[in-house]
Amino acid sequence: MAPFLTSGNRVISHVSGAYPEQTAVKGHMPNIIEIKNVTAYRGQTRVFNDLSLEIAQGCNTAILGPNGAGKSTLLQLLSREIYPVQRDGSYVRVFGQERWNVWELRTHFGIISHDLQQQYMGNALGVNVILSGYYSSIDTAAHQQFSAEDKKRAGHIMHTLGVTDLKERMFSAMSTGEQRRFLLGRALINDPDTLVLDEPTSGLDLKACFQYLAIIRGLMQSGKTIILVTHHIHEIPPEVSRVVLLKDGEVIADGEKPKILTSKNLSSLFEASIALVQANGFYQAMPGEV
């Protein structure tokens, strides 16, 4: 697999506090996400009440929670599909701003969600899936223009992700794992600093799962910040340093991975007896004592 694309020279240093943060060569890096006292609804259902959460750039983070915890609503808040209840002292900021030009934001922040995979045009060719990231569109259109450099970059990304042979294949004819790689490439075309991944290995067989996790690890090692939103313990790579436990719309635990990922905490989170095992920096949940 080819080397991963980088987003600049940065120095990672662990500092004191609840979790590691990243410091740039020229000063402290900003928070990626700042959520303060947010109340949010999906339809008539209140999901969050006074939710607060901050994630610093360079802090690879897993947000772990069962179904119904609020993970999908959190993603929709970040993607601006829904908005919090307006009130003083309540906000959702991405890289310090509440309002963004979408064209500018995509060079800093990419979200790869299950919704995008389900909504994407089935007849789109693989290479066009990658190129569509320039316009945040679902497939490319005749009026969209791409330079030779744009196409060269798309080719480099496909090579990096191991999908060059699929560049002329329709999206609907790809496996789930292949589709995920192309959607990841769609986000990477803008070279964002941060990627938010929504249960990235869900539905993949073991080989595809391990391959995708290897890609994610490579991205983190190249300097990208990854925010992983999931209920799958095995999806949390060794490079993730912070874990946030989300349950019923509330953060119930937050801190360094070894302190948060314990059998006791996970048993409480999922309301089941869980025994946690570790191997090669990964964690897996097993049935605990009945």
Secondary structure, DSSP 4 states (H G I P E B T S, - for coil): -PPPP--S--EE---SSSS--EEETTEEPPEEEEEEEEEEEETTEEEEEEEEEEEETT--EEEE--TTSSHHHHHHHHTTSS-PPP-TT-EEEETTBSS--HHHHTTTEEEE-HHHHHHS-TT-BHHHHHHGGGTT-SS--TT----HHHHHHHHHHHHHHT-GGGTTSBGGGS-HHHHHHHHHHHHHTT--SEEEEESTTTT--HHHHHHHHHHHHHHHHTT-EEEEEES-GGG--TT--EEEEEETTEEEEEEEHHHHS-HHHHHHHHTS-EEEEEETTEEEEEE---
